Amino acid sequence: METEKLIKIGGKEWVSGNLHRVYFNNLEDLYGFEHENYKTGRLMKCKLDGETISNSRGYKIQSALSGKLYYDVTTRKFGSQHLGENVVEALVKEITRRVK
């Protein structure tokens, strides 16, 4: 994948020594998760792909998206930390769709 296209959809390029990655900090957007919070920080309203979902499910999604996802430019592979396999698969699918 082209680095420029990944940056255009919200990726942040990071280079350090031999490492060259594009990190994605917009995981909620890529996953299709939207929410509003009370002033206390608690969830008020949640949607997944435009459909209203329970706050309970929203908290589970928020927790599932609390890791890191990156594209390694050198190896041309996605990598992640603290994200489940299904979540990574869904995020990569959406990134691939957006860069085309």
Backbone as a printed PyTorch tensor [residue, N CA C, xyz], in Angstrom:
tensor([[[  0.8330,  -1.1790,   0.0000],
         [  0.0000,   0.0000,   0.0000],
         [  0.8750,   1.2380,   0.0000]],

        [[  0.3690,   2.2630,  -0.6200],
         [  1.1280,   3.5070,  -0.7010],
         [  0.9930,   4.2930,   0.5960]],

        [[  2.1210,   4.7450,   1.1120],
         [  2.1540,   5.5000,   2.3570],
         [  1.2730,   6.7370,   2.2810]],

        [[  1.3130,   7.4420,   1.1670],
         [  0.5410,   8.6750,   1.0070],
         [ -0.9580,   8.4180,   1.1500]],

        [[ -1.4360,   7.3170,   0.5910],
         [ -2.8560,   6.9870,   0.6800],
         [ -3.2440,   6.6360,   2.1070]],

        [[ -2.3630,   5.9430,   2.8170],
         [ -2.6370,   5.5920,   4.2120],
         [ -2.6960,   6.8420,   5.0800]],

        [[ -1.8320,   7.7880,   4.8120],
         [ -1.8340,   9.0500,   5.5540],
         [ -3.1070,   9.8400,   5.2360]],

        [[ -3.5270,   9.8040,   3.9910],
         [ -4.7160,  10.5390,   3.5650],
         [ -5.9730,  10.0710,   4.2980]],

        [[ -6.0420,   8.7970,   4.6710],
         [ -7.2280,   8.2870,   5.3700],
         [ -7.0700,   8.3560,   6.8950]],

        [[ -6.0260,   9.0180,   7.3660],
         [ -5.8900,   9.2430,   8.8060],
         [ -4.6750,   8.6260,   9.4680]],

        [[ -3.8210,   7.9530,   8.7120],
         [ -2.6180,   7.3580,   9.2850],
         [ -1.5670,   8.4100,   9.5960]],

        [[ -0.7140,   8.1090,  10.5530],
         [  0.3840,   8.9960,  10.9430],
         [  1.7000,   8.2620,  10.7020]],

        [[  2.5410,   8.8400,   9.8490],
         [  3.8150,   8.2090,   9.5060],
         [  4.8080,   8.3650,  10.6580]],

        [[  5.5530,   7.2890,  10.9100],
         [  6.5610,   7.2730,  11.9600],
         [  7.7890,   6.5420,  11.4350]],

        [[  8.9450,   7.1930,  11.5450],
         [ 10.2060,   6.5970,  11.1100],
         [ 11.2080,   6.7230,  12.2490]],

        [[ 11.8630,   5.6140,  12.5870],
         [ 12.8900,   5.6160,  13.6170],
         [ 13.8900,   4.5210,  13.2800]],

        [[ 15.0960,   4.9160,  12.9380],
         [ 16.1160,   3.9370,  12.5550],
         [ 15.6570,   3.1400,  11.3490]],

        [[ 15.6200,   1.8180,  11.4870],
         [ 15.1830,   0.9400,  10.3990],
         [ 13.6660,   0.7690,  10.3380]],

        [[ 12.9480,   1.3040,  11.3010],
         [ 11.5000,   1.1400,  11.3510],
         [ 10.7980,   2.2680,  10.5850]],

        [[  9.8540,   1.8800,   9.7610],
         [  9.0470,   2.8390,   9.0010],
         [  7.6120,   2.3230,   9.0260]],

        [[  6.7770,   3.0080,   9.7900],
         [  5.4010,   2.5550,   9.9750],
         [  4.4150,   3.6960,   9.7770]],

        [[  3.1810,   3.3100,   9.5250],
         [  2.0720,   4.2530,   9.5130],
         [  1.0960,   3.7630,  10.5740]],

        [[  0.9220,   4.5690,  11.6270],
         [  0.0310,   4.2130,  12.7320],
         [ -1.3580,   4.7930,  12.5030]],

        [[ -2.3560,   4.0880,  12.9650],
         [ -3.7450,   4.5300,  12.8580],
         [ -4.2860,   4.7860,  14.2560]],

        [[ -4.6050,   6.0530,  14.5190],
         [ -5.1550,   6.4420,  15.8100],
         [ -6.6700,   6.6040,  15.7440]],

        [[ -7.2350,   6.4970,  14.5560],
         [ -8.6740,   6.6860,  14.3520],
         [ -9.4110,   5.3440,  14.2670]],

        [[ -9.1200,   4.4580,  15.1820],
         [ -9.6780,   3.1060,  15.1200],
         [-11.2030,   3.0960,  15.2440]],

        [[-11.7500,   3.9640,  16.0880],
         [-13.2140,   4.0100,  16.2370],
         [-13.8720,   4.3850,  14.9110]],

        [[-13.3230,   5.3760,  14.2430],
         [-13.8590,   5.7830,  12.9400],
         [-13.7460,   4.6560,  11.9250]],

        [[-12.5980,   4.0230,  11.8610],
         [-12.3910,   2.9260,  10.9130],
         [-13.3180,   1.7430,  11.1930]],

        [[-13.6500,   1.5370,  12.4650],
         [-14.5100,   0.4250,  12.8650],
         [-15.9920,   0.7500,  12.6800]],

        [[-16.3030,   2.0480,  12.5070],
         [-17.6960,   2.4620,  12.3520],
         [-18.3940,   2.7160,  13.6740]],

        [[-17.6230,   2.9910,  14.7260],
         [-18.1590,   3.2030,  16.0620],
         [-18.2320,   4.6980,  16.3640]],

        [[-19.4260,   5.1600,  16.7020],
         [-19.6400,   6.5540,  17.0800],
         [-20.2510,   6.5870,  18.4720]],

        [[-19.9030,   7.6160,  19.2410],
         [-20.4960,   7.7380,  20.5690],
         [-20.4910,   9.1720,  21.0530]],

        [[-21.4020,   9.4370,  21.9730],
         [-21.4440,  10.7020,  22.6870],
         [-21.2630,  10.3710,  24.1600]],

        [[-20.6110,  11.2850,  24.8820],
         [-20.3500,  11.0480,  26.2930],
         [-21.0150,  12.1180,  27.1570]],

        [[-21.3570,  11.7220,  28.3750],
         [-21.7380,  12.6990,  29.3900],
         [-20.4850,  13.4510,  29.8170]],

        [[-20.6440,  14.5350,  30.5650],
         [-19.4860,  15.2900,  31.0590],
         [-18.5900,  14.4340,  31.9490]],

        [[-19.1500,  13.4090,  32.5470],
         [-18.3770,  12.5190,  33.4150],
         [-17.4730,  11.5770,  32.6170]],

        [[-17.7200,  11.4930,  31.3190],
         [-16.9440,  10.5880,  30.4770],
         [-17.6690,   9.3000,  30.1560]],

        [[-18.7600,   9.0350,  30.8570],
         [-19.5400,   7.8150,  30.6080],
         [-20.2490,   7.9270,  29.2640]],

        [[-20.4830,   6.7990,  28.6320],
         [-21.1680,   6.7960,  27.3470],
         [-22.6260,   7.2110,  27.5020]],

        [[-23.1000,   8.0460,  26.5720],
         [-24.4840,   8.4790,  26.5720],
         [-25.2470,   7.8110,  25.4320]],

        [[-24.6760,   7.8470,  24.2190],
         [-25.2850,   7.2360,  23.0290],
         [-24.1950,   6.5470,  22.2220]],

        [[-24.5270,   5.4060,  21.6600],
         [-23.5600,   4.6540,  20.8500],
         [-24.2060,   4.1900,  19.5560]],

        [[-23.3940,   4.2110,  18.4970],
         [-23.8390,   3.6760,  17.2090],
         [-22.7050,   2.8640,  16.6030]],

        [[-23.0800,   1.8150,  15.9070],
         [-22.1250,   1.0060,  15.1600],
         [-22.6450,   0.9200,  13.7340]],

        [[-21.8650,   1.4330,  12.8160],
         [-22.2700,   1.5020,  11.4070],
         [-23.6340,   2.1850,  11.2410]],

        [[-23.8580,   3.2430,  12.0320],
         [-25.0810,   4.0250,  11.9300],
         [-26.2630,   3.4880,  12.7100]],

        [[-26.1450,   2.2830,  13.2570],
         [-27.2300,   1.6490,  14.0130],
         [-27.0120,   1.8810,  15.5150]],

        [[-28.0640,   2.2830,  16.2210],
         [-27.9680,   2.4770,  17.6660],
         [-27.7060,   1.1410,  18.3510]],

        [[-26.7660,   1.1560,  19.2840],
         [-26.4430,  -0.0460,  20.0620],
         [-26.4850,   0.3170,  21.5440]],

        [[-26.5000,  -0.6830,  22.3940],
         [-26.5360,  -0.4480,  23.8410],
         [-25.1960,   0.1050,  24.3210]],

        [[-25.2570,   0.8280,  25.4250],
         [-24.0190,   1.3400,  26.0070],
         [-23.1200,   0.1920,  26.4630]],

        [[-23.7280,  -0.8910,  26.9060],
         [-22.9530,  -2.0580,  27.3240],
         [-22.0960,  -2.5720,  26.1650]],

        [[-22.7170,  -2.7020,  25.0180],
         [-21.9790,  -3.1450,  23.8350],
         [-20.9510,  -2.0880,  23.4240]],

        [[-21.3200,  -0.8200,  23.5810],
         [-20.3980,   0.2720,  23.2650],
         [-19.1280,   0.2150,  24.0980]],

        [[-19.2760,  -0.0730,  25.3960],
         [-18.0990,  -0.1900,  26.2610],
         [-17.2060,  -1.3490,  25.8210]],

        [[-17.8280,  -2.4500,  25.4000],
         [-17.0490,  -3.6050,  24.9290],
         [-16.2760,  -3.2520,  23.6630]],

        [[-16.9210,  -2.5250,  22.7510],
         [-16.2490,  -2.1140,  21.5130],
         [-15.1250,  -1.1450,  21.8270]],

        [[-15.4020,  -0.1870,  22.6990],
         [-14.3760,   0.7850,  23.0860],
         [-13.1550,   0.0720,  23.6640]],

        [[-13.3990,  -0.9080,  24.5020],
         [-12.3140,  -1.6710,  25.1030],
         [-11.5530,  -2.4750,  24.0460]],

        [[-12.2840,  -3.0700,  23.1060],
         [-11.6670,  -3.8760,  22.0530],
         [-10.7990,  -3.0330,  21.1270]],

        [[-11.0900,  -1.7240,  21.0530],
         [-10.3440,  -0.8260,  20.1590],
         [ -9.2520,  -0.0490,  20.8890]],

        [[ -8.8920,  -0.4760,  22.0830],
         [ -7.9310,   0.2930,  22.8830],
         [ -6.4740,  -0.0960,  22.6260]],

        [[ -6.2120,  -0.7590,  21.5330],
         [ -4.8410,  -1.1450,  21.1910],
         [ -4.2710,  -0.2740,  20.0950]],

        [[ -3.2720,  -0.7820,  19.4200],
         [ -2.5950,  -0.0510,  18.3440],
         [ -2.6350,  -0.8750,  17.0570]],

        [[ -2.7610,  -0.1620,  15.9500],
         [ -2.7140,  -0.7840,  14.6330],
         [ -1.7690,   0.0270,  13.7680]],

        [[ -0.9050,  -0.6610,  13.0380],
         [  0.0310,   0.0350,  12.1570],
         [  0.2810,  -0.7920,  10.8990]],

        [[  0.7640,  -0.0780,   9.8870],
         [  1.1920,  -0.7160,   8.6510],
         [  2.7000,  -0.5690,   8.5890]],

        [[  3.4090,  -1.6810,   8.4990],
         [  4.8640,  -1.6590,   8.3950],
         [  5.2280,  -1.4840,   6.9250]],

        [[  5.7510,  -0.3230,   6.5990],
         [  6.0660,   0.0020,   5.2050],
         [  7.1580,  -0.9110,   4.6630]],

        [[  8.1080,  -1.2850,   5.5010],
         [  9.2260,  -2.1310,   5.0780],
         [  8.7700,  -3.5390,   4.7120]],

        [[  7.9680,  -4.1530,   5.5720],
         [  7.5300,  -5.5300,   5.3280],
         [  6.2230,  -5.6050,   4.5450]],

        [[  5.5520,  -4.4540,   4.3960],
         [  4.2590,  -4.3620,   3.7120],
         [  3.1890,  -5.2300,   4.3810]],

        [[  3.2150,  -5.2340,   5.7180],
         [  2.2440,  -6.0040,   6.4890],
         [  1.6850,  -5.1440,   7.6170]],

        [[  0.4520,  -5.4510,   8.0090],
         [ -0.1450,  -4.7890,   9.1540],
         [  0.3150,  -5.4790,  10.4220]],

        [[  0.4510,  -4.6940,  11.4670],
         [  0.7910,  -5.2190,  12.7720],
         [ -0.1090,  -4.5700,  13.8070]],

        [[ -0.2010,  -5.1850,  14.9640],
         [ -1.0590,  -4.6270,  16.0020],
         [ -0.5330,  -4.9870,  17.3780]],

        [[ -1.0270,  -4.2520,  18.3620],
         [ -0.7370,  -4.5350,  19.7600],
         [ -2.0410,  -4.4180,  20.5220]],

        [[ -2.3680,  -5.4200,  21.2920],
         [ -3.5390,  -5.4210,  22.1750],
         [ -4.8600,  -5.2810,  21.4310]],

        [[ -4.9350,  -5.8320,  20.2310],
         [ -6.1840,  -5.8760,  19.4710],
         [ -6.4790,  -7.3280,  19.1130]],

        [[ -7.7340,  -7.7030,  19.2060],
         [ -8.1270,  -9.0600,  18.8480],
         [ -8.0390,  -9.2950,  17.3490]],

        [[ -7.9110, -10.5530,  16.9780],
         [ -7.7690, -10.9400,  15.5740],
         [ -8.9510, -10.4660,  14.7210]],

        [[-10.1700, -10.6120,  15.2450],
         [-11.3560, -10.1870,  14.4910],
         [-11.3960,  -8.6790,  14.3000]],

        [[-10.9670,  -7.9380,  15.3110],
         [-10.9410,  -6.4770,  15.2230],
         [ -9.9170,  -6.0510,  14.1820]],

        [[ -8.7370,  -6.6410,  14.2240],
         [ -7.6900,  -6.3070,  13.2410],
         [ -8.1780,  -6.6080,  11.8320]],

        [[ -8.8040,  -7.7420,  11.6570],
         [ -9.3220,  -8.1330,  10.3410],
         [-10.3230,  -7.1050,   9.8200]],

        [[-11.2350,  -6.6700,  10.6770],
         [-12.2440,  -5.6800,  10.2730],
         [-11.6050,  -4.3280,   9.9470]],

        [[-10.6290,  -3.9150,  10.7570],
         [ -9.9550,  -2.6330,  10.5240],
         [ -9.1530,  -2.6500,   9.2240]],

        [[ -8.4180,  -3.7280,   8.9860],
         [ -7.6240,  -3.8500,   7.7520],
         [ -8.5360,  -3.8610,   6.5360]],

        [[ -9.6640,  -4.5390,   6.6460],
         [-10.6270,  -4.5810,   5.5510],
         [-11.1240,  -3.1700,   5.2220]],

        [[-11.4190,  -2.3840,   6.2530],
         [-11.9030,  -1.0180,   6.0390],
         [-10.8010,  -0.1120,   5.4830]],

        [[ -9.5860,  -0.2610,   5.9750],
         [ -8.4620,   0.5300,   5.4440],
         [ -8.2530,   0.2110,   3.9880]],

        [[ -8.2620,  -1.0650,   3.6490],
         [ -8.0860,  -1.4920,   2.2550],
         [ -9.1740,  -0.9040,   1.3730]],

        [[-10.4010,  -0.8990,   1.8690],
         [-11.5360,  -0.3280,   1.1110],
         [-11.3350,   1.1750,   0.8810]],

        [[-10.8480,   1.8790,   1.8960],
         [-10.7030,   3.3340,   1.7960],
         [ -9.5430,   3.7690,   0.9110]],

        [[ -8.4980,   2.9660,   0.8190],
         [ -7.3460,   3.3910,   0.0080],
         [ -7.5290,   3.1200,  -1.4750]],

        [[ -8.5350,   2.3490,  -1.8360],
         [ -8.7490,   2.0440,  -3.2560],
         [ -9.3890,   3.1960,  -3.9690]]])
